[in-house]
Amino acid sequence: MRILLTGASSFTGFWFAHALAEAGHELVMPLRRSLLAYKGVRAERVSALGQWGTVVEGCVFGRDRFLALIERFPSWDVLCHHAAEVGDYKSQDFDVCAAVAGNTRNLALVLSELRRRGCSRVVLTGTVFESGEGAG
């Protein structure tokens, strides 16, 4: 299956990419920034992603370059949306509305374009690293 995997630079996203590639899936992994913009352990992760599929730098979910990426391939099987703008989400100043807007930018158009190319599956992921995650 051809899978559009967002968020592959994160710890969990990296392991999603590894497991999906090992299972024989074709991965396309957009990254928000250039490879050189990542530092430390995250830089190590993104440099390893290329062994498991196609990495597309500077490709933010829902923006023009992301939509062009969808159009670049004749078909898609799955969107695995793991990317999230979270920043300092524990801060009193964290802008929840802006984060949600960024995480879902042009969502209807993204889903429509993927569907036109045969995609009928969406996997929306979260994290289990926070106490009470998924509780409501």
DSSP file with accessible surface (Angstrom, degrees, kcal/mol):
  #  RESIDUE AA STRUCTURE BP1 BP2  ACC     N-H-->O    O-->H-N    N-H-->O    O-->H-N    TCO  KAPPA ALPHA  PHI   PSI    X-CA   Y-CA   Z-CA
    1    1 A M              0   0   95      0, 0.0    25,-2.5     0, 0.0     2,-0.6   0.000 360.0 360.0 360.0 145.4    0.0    0.0    0.0
    2    2 A R  E     -a   26   0A  39     23,-0.2    75,-2.3    25,-0.1    76,-1.6  -0.828 360.0-168.7 -91.8 121.8    1.1    3.6   -0.6
    3    3 A I  E     -ab  27  78A   5     23,-3.2    25,-2.5    -2,-0.6     2,-0.8  -0.946  21.5-149.1-119.7 128.5    0.8    5.5    2.7
    4    4 A L  E     -ab  28  79A   0     74,-2.7    76,-3.0    -2,-0.5     2,-0.6  -0.865  26.1-170.7 -92.1 107.2    1.0    9.2    3.2
    5    5 A L  E     - b   0  80A   0     23,-2.6     3,-0.5    -2,-0.8     2,-0.2  -0.900   6.1-170.1-110.5 109.9    2.6    9.4    6.7
    6    6 A T  E     + b   0  81A   3     74,-2.3    76,-0.7    -2,-0.6    25,-0.1  -0.616  68.5  33.9 -90.7 156.2    2.7   12.8    8.4
    7    7 A G    >   +     0   0   11     23,-0.6     3,-1.5    75,-0.2     6,-0.4   0.686  65.6 144.1  78.7  20.3    4.7   13.3   11.6
    8    8 A A  T 3   +     0   0    0     -3,-0.5     9,-0.1    22,-0.4    23,-0.1   0.680  62.4  68.1 -69.5 -13.3    7.4   10.8   10.8
    9    9 A S  T 3  S+     0   0   12      4,-0.1    -1,-0.3     5,-0.1    37,-0.2   0.698  84.3  88.2 -79.3 -15.5   10.0   13.0   12.5
   10   10 A S  S <> S-     0   0   25     -3,-1.5     4,-2.6     1,-0.1     5,-0.2  -0.306  93.6-106.9 -76.6 165.9    8.5   12.4   16.0
   11   11 A F  H  > S+     0   0  108      2,-0.2     4,-1.5     1,-0.2     5,-0.1   0.957 121.2  38.4 -56.4 -52.7    9.5    9.5   18.2
   12   12 A T  H  > S+     0   0   29      1,-0.2     4,-2.3     2,-0.2    -1,-0.2   0.916 114.8  53.8 -68.2 -42.0    6.3    7.6   17.6
   13   13 A G  H  > S+     0   0    0     -6,-0.4     4,-2.6     1,-0.2    -1,-0.2   0.882 105.0  55.4 -59.9 -38.5    6.1    8.6   13.9
   14   14 A F  H  X S+     0   0   24     -4,-2.6     4,-2.4     1,-0.2    -1,-0.2   0.927 109.7  45.5 -59.2 -44.2    9.6    7.3   13.3
   15   15 A W  H  X S+     0   0  120     -4,-1.5     4,-2.5     2,-0.2    -2,-0.2   0.845 109.4  55.1 -74.2 -30.2    8.6    3.9   14.7
   16   16 A F  H  X S+     0   0   63     -4,-2.3     4,-2.8     2,-0.2     5,-0.3   0.945 109.9  47.7 -59.7 -48.7    5.4    3.9   12.6
   17   17 A A  H  X S+     0   0    0     -4,-2.6     4,-2.6     2,-0.2     5,-0.3   0.931 112.0  49.4 -58.5 -46.2    7.5    4.5    9.5
   18   18 A H  H  X S+     0   0   59     -4,-2.4     4,-2.5     1,-0.2    -1,-0.2   0.947 114.3  43.7 -58.7 -50.6    9.9    1.7   10.5
   19   19 A A  H  X S+     0   0   58     -4,-2.5     4,-1.5     1,-0.2    -1,-0.2   0.906 114.5  49.2 -65.5 -40.9    7.1   -0.8   11.1
   20   20 A L  H  <>S+     0   0   41     -4,-2.8     5,-2.3    -5,-0.2    -1,-0.2   0.908 113.1  46.9 -66.8 -41.1    5.1    0.1    8.0
   21   21 A A  H ><5S+     0   0   22     -4,-2.6     3,-2.0    -5,-0.3    -2,-0.2   0.921 109.7  53.2 -65.9 -42.4    8.2   -0.1    5.8
   22   22 A E  H 3<5S+     0   0  133     -4,-2.5    -1,-0.2     1,-0.3    -2,-0.2   0.812 104.6  56.8 -61.7 -28.9    9.2   -3.5    7.3
   23   23 A A  T 3<5S-     0   0   68     -4,-1.5    -1,-0.3    -5,-0.2    -2,-0.2   0.431 125.7-103.6 -82.4  -0.6    5.7   -4.7    6.5
   24   24 A G  T < 5S+     0   0   64     -3,-2.0    -3,-0.2     1,-0.3     2,-0.2   0.568  70.6 144.8  95.5  10.9    6.3   -3.8    2.9
   25   25 A H      < -     0   0   48     -5,-2.3     2,-0.6     1,-0.1    -1,-0.3  -0.514  51.1-121.0 -84.0 152.4    4.4   -0.6    2.5
   26   26 A E  E     -a    2   0A  82    -25,-2.5   -23,-3.2    -2,-0.2     2,-0.4  -0.816  34.3-157.9 -90.5 122.7    5.4    2.3    0.3
   27   27 A L  E     -ac   3  53A   1     -2,-0.6    27,-2.6    25,-0.6     2,-0.5  -0.852  20.4-172.4-110.1 138.4    5.8    5.4    2.4
   28   28 A V  E     -ac   4  54A   0    -25,-2.5   -23,-2.6    -2,-0.4    27,-0.2  -0.998  15.6-171.0-122.2 121.9    5.7    9.1    1.5
   29   29 A M  E     - c   0  55A   0     25,-3.6    27,-2.1    -2,-0.5     2,-0.2  -0.875   7.0-160.3-124.4  97.2    6.7   11.2    4.5
   30   30 A P  E     - c   0  56A   7      0, 0.0   -23,-0.6     0, 0.0   -22,-0.4  -0.553   8.6-159.8 -74.3 139.7    6.3   15.0    4.3
   31   31 A L        -     0   0    3     25,-3.3    28,-3.4    -2,-0.2    27,-0.1  -0.954  18.9-136.2-118.2 142.1    8.3   17.0    6.8
   32   32 A R  S    S+     0   0   97     -2,-0.4     2,-0.2    26,-0.3    28,-0.2   0.828  86.3  33.3 -63.1 -35.8    7.5   20.6    7.8
   33   33 A R  S    S-     0   0  115     25,-0.1    25,-1.2    26,-0.1    26,-0.2  -0.648  95.4 -84.8-116.3 174.8   11.1   21.8    7.7
   34   34 A S    >   -     0   0   53     23,-0.2     3,-1.5    -2,-0.2     4,-0.5  -0.415  44.3-110.8 -73.3 157.6   14.2   21.0    5.7
   35   35 A L  G >  S+     0   0   60      1,-0.3     3,-1.1     2,-0.2    -1,-0.1   0.866 118.2  58.3 -58.0 -35.3   16.3   18.1    6.9
   36   36 A L  G 3  S+     0   0  148      1,-0.2    -1,-0.3     3,-0.0     7,-0.1   0.679  94.0  66.6 -71.0 -16.6   19.0   20.6    8.0
   37   37 A A  G <  S+     0   0   37     -3,-1.5     2,-0.3     2,-0.1    -1,-0.2   0.667  82.4  90.3 -79.5 -15.7   16.6   22.4   10.3
   38   38 A Y    <   -     0   0   10     -3,-1.1     2,-0.3    -4,-0.5     0, 0.0  -0.609  62.0-164.2 -84.0 143.3   16.3   19.4   12.6
   39   39 A K    >>  -     0   0  156     -2,-0.3     3,-0.9     4,-0.1     4,-0.8  -0.851  41.4  -9.4-125.4 158.8   18.7   19.1   15.5
   40   40 A G  H 3> S-     0   0   53     -2,-0.3     4,-1.6     1,-0.2     3,-0.3  -0.211 123.8  -9.1  62.3-141.3   19.8   16.5   18.0
   41   41 A V  H 3> S+     0   0   91      1,-0.2     4,-2.2     2,-0.2    -1,-0.2   0.839 134.7  58.5 -64.8 -31.7   18.1   13.1   18.2
   42   42 A R  H <> S+     0   0   89     -3,-0.9     4,-2.7     1,-0.2    -1,-0.2   0.905 103.8  52.7 -65.2 -37.5   15.3   14.4   15.9
   43   43 A A  H  X S+     0   0   28     -4,-0.8     4,-2.1    -3,-0.3    -1,-0.2   0.899 107.7  51.7 -62.4 -39.5   17.9   15.1   13.2
   44   44 A E  H  X S+     0   0  135     -4,-1.6     4,-1.0     2,-0.2    -1,-0.2   0.907 110.7  48.8 -62.8 -41.6   19.2   11.5   13.6
   45   45 A R  H >X S+     0   0   32     -4,-2.2     4,-1.0     1,-0.2     3,-0.7   0.949 111.7  46.7 -63.9 -50.0   15.6   10.2   13.1
   46   46 A V  H 3X S+     0   0    4     -4,-2.7     4,-0.6     1,-0.3     3,-0.5   0.855 107.8  56.9 -66.6 -30.4   14.8   12.3   10.0
   47   47 A S  H 3< S+     0   0   91     -4,-2.1     3,-0.3     1,-0.2    -1,-0.3   0.802 108.1  49.1 -69.0 -24.6   18.1   11.3    8.4
   48   48 A A  H X< S+     0   0   25     -4,-1.0     3,-1.4    -3,-0.7     4,-0.3   0.674  90.6  80.6 -85.2 -17.3   17.2    7.7    8.8
   49   49 A L  H >X S+     0   0    0     -4,-1.0     3,-2.4    -3,-0.5     4,-0.5   0.832  77.2  70.4 -61.4 -34.0   13.7    8.0    7.3
   50   50 A G  G >< S+     0   0   48     -4,-0.6     3,-0.6    -3,-0.3    -1,-0.3   0.760  87.2  65.7 -58.4 -23.2   14.9    8.0    3.7
   51   51 A Q  G <4 S+     0   0  134     -3,-1.4    -1,-0.3     1,-0.2    -2,-0.2   0.694 106.7  42.8 -70.9 -15.7   15.8    4.3    4.0
   52   52 A W  G <4 S-     0   0   30     -3,-2.4   -25,-0.6    -4,-0.3     2,-0.3   0.438 126.1 -47.1-111.0  -3.5   12.1    3.5    4.4
   53   53 A G  E << S-c   27   0A  28     -3,-0.6     2,-0.5    -4,-0.5   -25,-0.2  -0.995  81.4 -31.1 167.6-162.7   10.5    5.7    1.8
   54   54 A T  E     -c   28   0A  58    -27,-2.6   -25,-3.6    -2,-0.3     2,-0.5  -0.752  47.0-159.3 -91.2 124.1   10.3    9.1    0.1
   55   55 A V  E     -c   29   0A  36     -2,-0.5     2,-0.5   -27,-0.2   -27,-0.0  -0.894   2.6-164.2-104.1 131.4   10.9   12.1    2.4
   56   56 A V  E     -c   30   0A   8    -27,-2.1   -25,-3.3    -2,-0.5     3,-0.5  -0.955  12.3-148.2-120.0 112.7    9.6   15.5    1.2
   57   57 A E  S    S+     0   0   75     -2,-0.5   -23,-0.2     1,-0.2   -25,-0.1  -0.410  73.1  17.3 -79.1 153.6   11.1   18.5    3.0
   58   58 A G  S    S+     0   0   33    -25,-1.2     2,-0.6     1,-0.2   -26,-0.3   0.867  83.2 138.3  58.9  42.3    9.2   21.7    3.7
   59   59 A C        -     0   0    3    -28,-3.4     2,-0.3    -3,-0.5    -1,-0.2  -0.823  33.7-167.4-126.5  90.7    5.8   20.2    3.1
   60   60 A V    >   -     0   0   21     -2,-0.6     3,-2.2   -28,-0.2     6,-0.5  -0.621  34.5 -95.1 -87.3 135.0    3.3   21.4    5.7
   61   61 A F  T 3  S+     0   0   13     -2,-0.3    44,-0.2     1,-0.3    -1,-0.1  -0.139 105.6   5.3 -49.5 127.8   -0.1   19.6    6.1
   62   62 A G  T 3  S+     0   0    0      1,-0.3    -1,-0.3    44,-0.1     2,-0.1   0.262 100.7 117.0  84.2 -11.1   -2.8   21.3    4.1
   63   63 A R  S X> S-     0   0  128     -3,-2.2     4,-2.4     1,-0.1     3,-0.5  -0.330  83.2 -92.9 -85.0 172.5   -0.6   23.9    2.4
   64   64 A D  H 3> S+     0   0  135      1,-0.3     4,-2.6     2,-0.2     5,-0.2   0.872 124.5  51.7 -55.1 -43.8    0.0   24.2   -1.4
   65   65 A R  H 3> S+     0   0  134      2,-0.2     4,-1.8     1,-0.2    -1,-0.3   0.872 110.1  50.3 -64.0 -35.2    3.1   22.1   -1.4
   66   66 A F  H <> S+     0   0    0     -3,-0.5     4,-2.0    -6,-0.5    -2,-0.2   0.930 110.8  48.3 -67.3 -44.7    1.3   19.3    0.5
   67   67 A L  H  X S+     0   0   16     -4,-2.4     4,-1.9     1,-0.2    -2,-0.2   0.898 110.4  52.0 -63.6 -38.0   -1.6   19.4   -2.0
   68   68 A A  H  X S+     0   0   54     -4,-2.6     4,-1.3    -5,-0.2    -1,-0.2   0.869 105.5  56.1 -65.0 -34.8    0.9   19.2   -4.8
   69   69 A L  H  X S+     0   0    3     -4,-1.8     4,-0.6     2,-0.2     3,-0.4   0.924 105.3  51.1 -62.5 -43.1    2.5   16.2   -3.2
   70   70 A I  H >< S+     0   0    0     -4,-2.0     3,-1.1     1,-0.2    -1,-0.2   0.932 110.7  48.9 -58.5 -43.9   -0.9   14.4   -3.2
   71   71 A E  H 3< S+     0   0  109     -4,-1.9    -1,-0.2     1,-0.2    -2,-0.2   0.732  96.6  72.5 -69.2 -22.1   -1.3   15.2   -6.9
   72   72 A R  H 3< S+     0   0  147     -4,-1.3    -1,-0.2    -3,-0.4    -2,-0.2   0.737  93.4  60.5 -66.5 -23.7    2.2   13.9   -7.7
   73   73 A F  S << S-     0   0   27     -3,-1.1     3,-0.1    -4,-0.6     0, 0.0  -0.870  76.5-140.3-109.7 141.3    1.2   10.3   -7.2
   74   74 A P  S    S+     0   0  108      0, 0.0     2,-0.3     0, 0.0    -1,-0.1   0.766  83.1  13.2 -71.0 -23.4   -1.5    8.6   -9.2
   75   75 A S        -     0   0   52     43,-0.1     2,-0.3    -3,-0.0    43,-0.2  -0.991  57.0-163.8-152.5 156.7   -3.0    6.8   -6.3
   76   76 A W        -     0   0    1     41,-2.1   -73,-0.1    -2,-0.3     3,-0.1  -0.986   6.0-173.0-137.6 148.2   -3.0    6.6   -2.5
   77   77 A D  S    S+     0   0   51    -75,-2.3    43,-0.9     1,-0.3    44,-0.7   0.768  70.4  12.8-106.7 -40.6   -4.2    3.9   -0.1
   78   78 A V  E     -bd   3 121A  11    -76,-1.6   -74,-2.7    41,-0.1     2,-0.6  -1.000  49.6-152.1-144.4 138.7   -4.0    5.4    3.3
   79   79 A L  E     -bd   4 122A   2     42,-2.1    44,-3.2    -2,-0.4     2,-0.7  -0.972  15.5-170.3-102.9 118.6   -3.4    8.8    5.0
   80   80 A C  E     -bd   5 123A  10    -76,-3.0   -74,-2.3    -2,-0.6     2,-1.0  -0.925   7.8-164.7-107.8 102.3   -1.8    8.2    8.4
   81   81 A H  E     +bd   6 124A  15     42,-2.7    44,-1.8    -2,-0.7   -74,-0.1  -0.770  33.8 140.4 -97.9  98.7   -2.0   11.7   10.0
   82   82 A H        +     0   0   25     -2,-1.0   -75,-0.2   -76,-0.7    -1,-0.2   0.607  37.2 107.3-108.4 -20.0    0.4   11.7   13.0
   83   83 A A        +     0   0   20     -3,-0.2     2,-0.3   -70,-0.0    42,-0.1  -0.293  43.0 171.4 -63.7 143.1    1.8   15.3   12.6
   84   84 A A        -     0   0   43     42,-0.0     2,-0.9   -77,-0.0    16,-0.1  -0.970  36.5-131.5-154.2 136.7    0.6   17.8   15.1
   85   85 A E        +     0   0   59     14,-0.4    18,-0.2    -2,-0.3    17,-0.1  -0.834  48.3 145.4 -85.0 109.1    1.5   21.4   16.0
   86   86 A V        +     0   0   70     -2,-0.9    -1,-0.2     1,-0.0    13,-0.1   0.684  13.5 165.6-118.6 -34.2    1.8   21.1   19.8
   87   87 A G  S    S-     0   0   66      1,-0.2     2,-1.5     2,-0.1     3,-0.1  -0.149  77.9 -13.6  50.6-138.8    4.5   23.4   20.9
   88   88 A D  S >  S+     0   0  110      1,-0.2     3,-2.0     2,-0.1    -1,-0.2  -0.580  76.5 171.3 -92.9  74.5    4.4   24.0   24.7
   89   89 A Y  T 3  S+     0   0  106     -2,-1.5    -1,-0.2     1,-0.3    -2,-0.1   0.621  71.4  59.9 -66.4 -11.6    0.9   22.5   25.1
   90   90 A K  T 3  S+     0   0  149     -3,-0.1    -1,-0.3     3,-0.0     2,-0.1   0.575  84.5 103.9 -90.4  -7.8    1.2   22.5   28.9
   91   91 A S  S X  S-     0   0   39     -3,-2.0     3,-1.5     1,-0.1    -3,-0.0  -0.434  76.9-130.7 -75.0 145.8    1.6   26.3   28.9
   92   92 A Q  T 3  S+     0   0  190      1,-0.3    -1,-0.1    -2,-0.1    -3,-0.0   0.762 110.7  55.9 -61.7 -24.4   -1.2   28.6   29.9
   93   93 A D  T 3  S+     0   0  146     -5,-0.1    -1,-0.3     2,-0.1     2,-0.2   0.420  75.0 127.5 -90.8   0.2   -0.4   30.5   26.8
   94   94 A F    <   -     0   0   57     -3,-1.5     2,-1.2    -6,-0.2     3,-0.2  -0.402  58.7-137.1 -62.5 127.9   -0.8   27.6   24.4
   95   95 A D     >  +     0   0   98      1,-0.2     4,-2.1    -2,-0.2     5,-0.2  -0.717  24.4 179.7 -91.2  91.8   -3.2   28.5   21.6
   96   96 A V  H  > S+     0   0   88     -2,-1.2     4,-2.8     1,-0.2     5,-0.2   0.908  79.7  53.4 -60.2 -43.5   -5.3   25.4   21.3
   97   97 A C  H  > S+     0   0  103      1,-0.2     4,-2.5     2,-0.2    -1,-0.2   0.910 109.6  47.7 -61.9 -42.5   -7.4   26.9   18.5
   98   98 A A  H  > S+     0   0   48      2,-0.2     4,-2.4     1,-0.2    -1,-0.2   0.897 111.8  51.0 -66.0 -38.2   -4.3   27.8   16.4
   99   99 A A  H  X S+     0   0    9     -4,-2.1     4,-2.5     2,-0.2   -14,-0.4   0.937 111.7  46.2 -64.5 -46.5   -2.9   24.3   16.9
  100  100 A V  H  X S+     0   0   79     -4,-2.8     4,-1.2     1,-0.2    -2,-0.2   0.924 111.8  52.2 -62.1 -42.6   -6.2   22.6   15.8
  101  101 A A  H  < S+     0   0   57     -4,-2.5     3,-0.4    -5,-0.2     4,-0.4   0.920 112.3  45.6 -60.5 -42.9   -6.4   24.9   12.8
  102  102 A G  H >< S+     0   0    4     -4,-2.4     3,-0.7     1,-0.2    -1,-0.2   0.892 111.2  51.8 -67.3 -38.3   -2.8   24.0   11.8
  103  103 A N  H 3< S+     0   0   34     -4,-2.5    -1,-0.2     1,-0.2    -2,-0.2   0.686 121.4  32.8 -72.2 -17.9   -3.4   20.3   12.3
  104  104 A T  T >< S+     0   0   61     -4,-1.2     3,-2.2    -3,-0.4    -1,-0.2   0.184  80.4 156.3-123.5  15.3   -6.5   20.3   10.1
  105  105 A R  T <  S-     0   0   54     -3,-0.7     5,-0.1    -4,-0.4    -3,-0.1  -0.178  80.9 -11.2 -50.5 124.8   -5.6   23.0    7.6
  106  106 A N  T 3> S+     0   0   83      1,-0.1     4,-2.9     3,-0.1    -1,-0.3   0.786  87.1 158.7  54.6  32.7   -7.6   22.5    4.4
  107  107 A L  H <>  +     0   0   64     -3,-2.2     4,-3.0     1,-0.2     5,-0.3   0.894  67.3  51.7 -56.8 -45.0   -8.7   19.1    5.7
  108  108 A A  H  > S+     0   0   83     -4,-0.2     4,-2.3     1,-0.2    -1,-0.2   0.918 113.7  45.0 -60.1 -41.5  -11.8   18.8    3.5
  109  109 A L  H  > S+     0   0   76      2,-0.2     4,-2.8    -3,-0.2     5,-0.2   0.922 112.3  51.4 -68.4 -43.1   -9.7   19.6    0.4
  110  110 A V  H  X S+     0   0    0     -4,-2.9     4,-2.4     1,-0.2     5,-0.2   0.954 113.6  44.3 -57.3 -49.7   -6.9   17.2    1.5
  111  111 A L  H  X S+     0   0   63     -4,-3.0     4,-2.7    -5,-0.2    -1,-0.2   0.896 112.8  51.9 -65.0 -39.0   -9.4   14.4    2.0
  112  112 A S  H  X S+     0   0   59     -4,-2.3     4,-2.3    -5,-0.3    -1,-0.2   0.928 111.2  46.8 -62.4 -45.2  -11.2   15.1   -1.3
  113  113 A E  H  X S+     0   0   26     -4,-2.8     4,-0.8     2,-0.2    -2,-0.2   0.895 113.5  48.5 -66.2 -39.7   -7.9   15.1   -3.3
  114  114 A L  H ><>S+     0   0    2     -4,-2.4     5,-2.3    -5,-0.2     3,-0.9   0.927 110.6  51.1 -65.3 -42.1   -6.8   11.8   -1.6
  115  115 A R  H ><5S+     0   0  197     -4,-2.7     3,-2.1     1,-0.3    -2,-0.2   0.894 103.2  58.7 -62.8 -39.2  -10.2   10.2   -2.3
  116  116 A R  H 3<5S+     0   0  164     -4,-2.3    -1,-0.3     1,-0.3    -2,-0.2   0.767 106.4  50.8 -60.2 -23.3  -10.0   11.2   -6.0
  117  117 A R  T <<5S-     0   0   39     -3,-0.9   -41,-2.1    -4,-0.8    -1,-0.3   0.083 130.8 -93.1-103.1  20.2   -6.9    9.2   -6.1
  118  118 A G  T < 5S+     0   0   52     -3,-2.1     2,-0.4     1,-0.3    -3,-0.2   0.411  73.8 147.0  93.0  -2.6   -8.4    6.1   -4.5
  119  119 A C      < +     0   0   10     -5,-2.3    -1,-0.3     1,-0.1   -42,-0.2  -0.545   8.5 160.8 -72.5 124.7   -7.7    6.7   -0.8
  120  120 A S        +     0   0  100    -43,-0.9     2,-0.4    -2,-0.4    -1,-0.1   0.261  52.0  74.5-125.0   8.9  -10.4    5.3    1.3
  121  121 A R  E     -d   78   0A 125    -44,-0.7   -42,-2.1     2,-0.0     2,-0.4  -0.986  48.9-178.6-131.2 135.9   -8.6    5.0    4.7
  122  122 A V  E     -d   79   0A  84     -2,-0.4     2,-0.5   -44,-0.2   -42,-0.2  -0.999   6.8-166.3-130.0 130.3   -7.5    7.6    7.2
  123  123 A V  E     -d   80   0A  70    -44,-3.2   -42,-2.7    -2,-0.4     2,-0.6  -0.980   5.2-166.9-115.5 117.8   -5.6    6.7   10.4
  124  124 A L  E     -d   81   0A 136     -2,-0.5     2,-0.2   -44,-0.2   -42,-0.2  -0.938  15.1-163.8-105.6 122.1   -5.5    9.6   12.9
  125  125 A T        +     0   0   35    -44,-1.8     2,-0.2    -2,-0.6    -2,-0.0  -0.588  15.3 176.1-107.1 167.6   -3.0    8.9   15.7
  126  126 A G        -     0   0   45     -2,-0.2     2,-0.3     7,-0.0    -1,-0.0  -0.585  31.3 -91.4-141.0-153.8   -2.3   10.3   19.1
  127  127 A T        -     0   0   45     -2,-0.2     3,-0.1     1,-0.1     0, 0.0  -0.932   8.1-159.3-133.1 155.2    0.1    9.6   21.9
  128  128 A V  S    S+     0   0  129     -2,-0.3     5,-0.1     1,-0.1     4,-0.1   0.250  75.6  92.9-110.7   8.0    0.1    7.4   25.0
  129  129 A F  S    S+     0   0  131      2,-0.1     2,-0.5     0, 0.0    -1,-0.1   0.556  71.2  77.1 -81.2  -9.3    2.8    9.3   26.7
  130  130 A E  S >  S-     0   0   57     -3,-0.1     3,-2.0     1,-0.0     2,-0.0  -0.889  89.5-111.0-105.1 134.7    0.5   11.6   28.6
  131  131 A S  T 3  S+     0   0  125     -2,-0.5    -2,-0.1     1,-0.3    -1,-0.0  -0.332 103.5  13.7 -59.6 131.0   -1.4   10.5   31.6
  132  132 A G  T >  S+     0   0   54      1,-0.2     3,-2.3    -4,-0.1    -1,-0.3   0.536  84.8 169.1  81.4   5.6   -5.1   10.3   30.9
  133  133 A E  T <   +     0   0  104     -3,-2.0    -1,-0.2     1,-0.3    -7,-0.0  -0.264  68.9  13.6 -54.3 131.0   -4.7   10.5   27.1
  134  134 A G  T 3  S+     0   0   72      2,-0.1    -1,-0.3     1,-0.1    -2,-0.1   0.439  89.9 120.6  83.2   3.4   -7.9    9.6   25.3
  135  135 A A    <         0   0   90     -3,-2.3    -2,-0.1     1,-0.2    -1,-0.1   0.575 360.0 360.0 -81.3  -6.3  -10.0    9.9   28.4
  136  136 A G              0   0  123     -4,-0.2    -1,-0.2     0, 0.0    -2,-0.1  -0.818 360.0 360.0 131.4 360.0  -12.2   12.6   27.1
